[in-house]
């Protein structure tokens, strides 16, 4: 599969791109998610003391919070080779079996978007995760022959933004399950400062805080905004990113004081203008905005809900009073619409 990649913690390759260069390599370098890190450190230490591979790990949460980075850190801390792939990459069970049966003494397999594995493919994972074996079927019909192929122990690390779409049977086979939360501004400010140092960007504390508080609670957004603000500072001849420079650059990018980007504001404005504040179903919103419903559910909505601007009800999405205030609008006295869309969540 074309999107697979090997990483060996003992022989790290040169950085393939800028994002990779900003990733922490070890658990001590990973900023934020303190409770998760404390527990993960204990689980890793216990597994190393027993001389075993780490139990299977499931990481879930919104995009950009560090699930892939954590998988690489787990492999490095356990001194495992890591294979990175994703659920949509598997078109048949044979591809999964080929991946699982590759010979390696100590390895981990990271499957991003694991909720998108096909049901038949998923069922081949069950015995592999529990008993280190897969069933290999050769030929079809009455000539079919079944073989049990024994596997070397491995750690499966699954990541998903849609934990609710993972079947209970698969979820129950993960011994370690972590939810990643949005980052507070103070943690993001540390991440911004660290990334600026790696990239050789001058930045003061106020500039880092300004970028951090407008980064939607995610390190990926913080690093992206840092690079774009750097561009503005460089062209304007600013030797250092201060609060004024950060505010100017972010404003030009359409990132407001709360961290909302143009699509976020358009989402809220559409509910208010076209659907009387809601409730409205996700399909109607997808058509109105010309965006995939998965993009809205995975990228836009989590931060809006976290910020108190949006709520999901049994009848659909509704904006809150805070959303009207943030957009500088007056909330109608009769409240949200009476459910004219009739579409469930």
N, C-alpha and C positions, 0 to 999 in steps of 0.2 A: 504493500500500500504506500502511495506516494507521500502521505503526510506523516509517516512514522519517522522517528528520529531517535538515535541512541545518544545517551550521555553517560560518561564514565566518570565518577567522582574522583578517581585517582589520576585521570588524564584529561583534564578539562580542556576543550578546544578553545580557540580564540573566539571572542564574541562575534556572533553571526549578525547581530543587528543592535541598534541602540537600546531597545527594550530589554534584550537579554543582558546587556551590560549593567543595567540598573537593578537587576534582580539580586537580592541577598543570596548568599551561597550556603549559609549556616543558620541554625535556629537562633543563635545569639544575635545575628545581624537582622533578623526579621523584626520589624517594628509593629507594635500593636497586637491585638488579639491575645492579650496576656493569659487569660484562663485557658485558652486553647493551647498556647505554647507550653504552659506549665504541665498540663496533662500529657501532651504529646512527648515532652522531654522524658517524663517518667516511663511512658510506654516503650519508647525507644531504648532507654537505659535497661529496662527489665528484659526486653527481647535480646539485647546484646549480651547481658549477663547469662542468659540461658543458652546462648548460641543459636537462637532461632531467628527466622525471618519475622518481621513485624506482622501482626494480624492485618487483615484487609481494612482499608481506610476509605470512608466516604466523606467527601467534602462538598457542602452545598451552601449556596448563597448567591447574591446578585453578581453580575459580571464585574471583573476588575478588582476584586478584593484579595487576590493572591492564591487562588486554588492551584494553579499550575506551578507557581513558585514554591508553594509548600510541598508539592509532590516531589520536586527536584531536591528540596532540602531533606525530606525524609530519606530519599535514596542516598544522598550524600552522607547523612548522619549514620545510616545503616551500612554504608559502603556497598551499595547495590548498584548494578548497572540498571539504567532506566530506559524503557521503551515508551515513547509518547505516541499516542494515537487518539482517535475519537470514535464515538459510536456510529456516526453516519459513514465512516470509512469502511465498515464491514458490510459487504453485500451478500455474503453467504457464510455458513458455519465453517467451511473449509478454511477460510482466511483466518478465522479465530483460532482454529485448531493448529494451523501452521505457526501462528504467533506464540501460542501457549507451549508448543512442543519444541521450540528452539532451545538448543542445549546451552545452558549457562548455570553455573553453580549458585550464584547469588544475584537475583535480579528483582526488579519491580516493574510493573506494567501500569502505566497511567492511561486511563480512558476518559477523555473529556466528553461532555454531553452524553454521559452513559445512559441517560434516560431514553436516548434515541436508538438504542440497540434493538434489533428485531427480536420478536418473541422466541423464534426458533434458535437464533444465535444466543440469546440470553440463557436459554435452557442448557446449552452446552457449557456455560460458565459454572453452573451449580456444582457438578461433581469436581470440576477443576478447583474451585474455591474451597470445597470441603475435604476432598479426599486426594487431591493432587493427581487426578486422572481425567482423561477425556475418552469418549467413545468414538471410535473411528469406524465408519461404515464404508465398505468397498462394494461396488456394484449395486444393482437395484433388483427389486422383485425377489423371486425365489432364489436367485443366485447371490443375494446380498450376504455379506459376511461382516460380522461385528467383532471389533477388537477393542480392548481396553488398553489405552496407552498411558503408561505411568509418567508423571511429570516431576520435575525438580520443584521443591517448595519455592514459592514466590509470594510477593506482596502485590495485591491488586489495589490500586488507588483510583477510585472513581470520583469524578467531579460533575456537578450538575447545577444549573440555575433553576431547575424545575423539579425539586425533590418530590413533589406530589405525583409526578408522572412515573416515578420508579415503582415497579411492582413490589408488593410486600415480600414476595419470595426472594427477590434479589436483595432488597434492603436488609432483610434479616440475616444475610450471610456476611455482612460487614460487621466486624467486631469493634471497630472504632468509627464513630460517626460524629462529625463536627459541623456546626453551622458557623459561617463567617459573617460577622456583623459589619455594618458601615463603621468607618473610622471616625473618631472625634477629631476636630480641627487641630488639637495639640499634637496628636500622633501624626497627622498628615504634614504638619509644619516640620516635624523632625525628618519625615521622608523627603520632603521637598529640599530641605537643607542638605541631606545626605546626597540626593541625586544631583544637586547643583555642584557639590564638591567633586563628584565623579565626572561630571561633564565640564568642569572647569568654569562654572558660571559664578560670578560675584553676586551675592544676595545677602541682604540683612534680615534681621529677625522679623521686622514689620512686613517686608516683602514676602517672606515665606508664609507668614500667617495669612496675608491677604490672598495668596494663591490657595492655601490650604482650606480656608473657610468657603471658597467658591468652587471646590473640587468634587462636589456631590458625594462626599464621604468615601471616595475610592482612590487608592494609590495610582491606578492606571490613569484616571482623569487628572490627578495632580501632576504626574510626570508629563502628560501630554500638554497641559497648560503651561507648565514651566518651560518647555521647549519653545512654545509659541511666544511667550512673553520674552524669552531670551532674544528671539528674532527682532521684536520691536525695540528692545533695549540696544541691541547691536546696531541697527540701522540708525537709531537716534543718537548714537554715540554715548550712551549711558554706560559708565564703567561698572555699575552695580544695579541690581534690581532692588529698588526700594518700594515702599507702599504706593507712592504716586505712580511709578512706572508700571507696577503690577496692575493697579486699578485701570490705568489707561489702556494697557494691552488687553486685559480681560473684557473691558467695556467694548473695545473694537471687535472682539471676538463674539460679542453677543452674550457673554456670560454675566448674569446680573449678580447683585449682592448676595442672593441666597444660593447661587450656583446653578440657577436654571439657564438652560440653553434655548435657542430659538424653538426647537421641536417641543420642549417641555411647555413653553408658554403657549405655543400654538395648540397643543393638546388641551390645556385648560381653557383657552379662549374659545376653542371649538365647542366644548361642552356647554360653555356659558351662552355663546351666540346662537348655536344651532339646536341645542337640546335643552335650553332653559335651565342649565345647571345640572341636569341629570335627573333620574338615572338613565344611563345609556349603555348598551352592550358593546363589547369589544369589537365585534364585527362591524358595527356601524362606525365606530371610531377609526377602524382600519381603512374603511372605504373613504371616509371623510378626509382623512389625512394623507391617503395614498401611501401608507406604511404597512408592513407586514404586522399582523397581530402579535407574533412572537417578539418582534422588536419593541412594541409598545409594552407588552407584559414583562419582558425581561430587562429592558433598558430604561424605559421612561417611567413606568408606574411605581416600581419599588421606591425610588427616591422621592417621588411626589407624595406617596403614602407616608414614608418616613418623616417627611417635612410637614405633615399635617395639612397638605393642600388638596388631597384627594382621598376618598374612601370608597371601598368596594362594599356593596350591599348585595342582598339576594336578588335585587332587581337590576343591578348594573353599577356603573361608576357615577359618583356624584362629587362635585367640587365642594369644598368647605368654605366657611366664612373667611378663613385665612387666605384662601386663593383669591377671593374678590379683593381683599385688602392689598394683597401683594401686587395685583395687576392694576391697582388704582381704580377699582370699580366699586359701585355701590350695590350691595346685595339686595335683590327684590324682596319686598316685605312679605310676599306670600310664599317665600322659600323655594326649594327646588321644584322642578316639574313633577307632574303626577304620574310619571312612569309611562309616558305615551309611547316609548320605544318598545316596551313589552318584551325585551330580550333579556334572558337570564345571563348571569355571569358565565 
